[in-house]
Amino acid sequence: MIVTLTAHPAIDRLVCLDGPLERGAVLRTSASTDQPGGKGINVARVVQAAGVDVRAVVPAAPGDPVVTSLEPTGLAVVQVPIAGATRVNLTLAEPDGTTTKLNAPGTPLHATELGALVGTLVDASRGASWVALCGSLPPGVPADLYAGLVPRLRAVGATVAVDTSGAALAAALADPSTAPDLVKPNGHELVELIGGDGDAIEADPELAAHEAQRLRAERGPAEVLLTLGATGAVLATARGTWFCATPPVTPRSTVGAGDSSLAGLLLAREAGADDATALAAAVAHGSAAASLDGSTPPTPADVAALEPVQARRLDAVAHPTP
């Protein structure tokens, strides 16, 4: 079983533009569509589509649209009641697949609500193989929330993945001895931690491989899944480093593509896949997501329709874990 936490859920509103985005202009659009969003929800929906047992832990008020919109999907949602309303994020999609996201701030969680969320997550994670802590944190929630959850989730037998950015990612990797088992940054999130040029990293698999292993060695996660946008992705483990290029796709929306990559890797790990196979699954799922509208989760059929991808090893010996 896989469990996901979306501490800061959202309704993702997609607006498809008829032409390129132009500041100050009057633009025509198609009808907007709303989907339940948040990185953990996106991961859970991909896992569910693959037929694997999953639970999505979500803080939301009774009757909140982020939960009611998930009811028809049959996703197992573990709802933690809160007083605030779910935010609405806006995505502007251009015909060439370029997307511009406008993310709204959420409502703060009160201390009692946050305590209930943590307790519910730990209880829901008993017996889980993986727990994925995903996305940004609501206003006022301490940046070290994920860092504090890692030992508690390990104590109930789970392996922990973290997909976040900024202060929350830095806090999760502040102590190598308690780092999560897997982190999934992109190039720009990586340079916030260790410096460098995010564009250069995302364009150069060899550089990306070196920096992913550097993050693993310096900050302690057992695995680093470094997504590189249209270039592909790198996976760094104690066994080595692998790169997988993206298959040819016609991009429609990159929203949720990284979340689908994480879901693909977790699904492969659930099936006992080795590093190369797991990375190929991550890239295939992320590419399939990019070919769909909005944050629509890719199904196994969507993944199978792509040209098959294979990962190649970039080094013989990984950097040692401290």
Secondary structure, 3 states (H helix, E strand, C coil): CEEEEECCCEEEEEEEECCCCCCCCCCCECCCEEEEECHHHHHHHHHHHCCCCEEEEEECCCCCHHHHCCHHHCCCEEEECCCCCCEEEEEEECCCCCEEEECCCCCCCCHHHHHHHHHHHHHHCCCCCEEEEECCCCCCCCCCHHHHHHHHHHHCCCEEEEECCHHHHHHHCCCHHHCCCEECCEHHHHHHHHCCCHHHHHHCHHHHHHHHHHHHHHHCCCEEEEECHHHEEEEEECCEEEEEECCCCCCCCCCCHHHHHHHHHHHHHHCCCCHHHHHHHHHHHHHHHHCCCCCCCCCHHHHHCCCCCCCEECCCCCCCCC
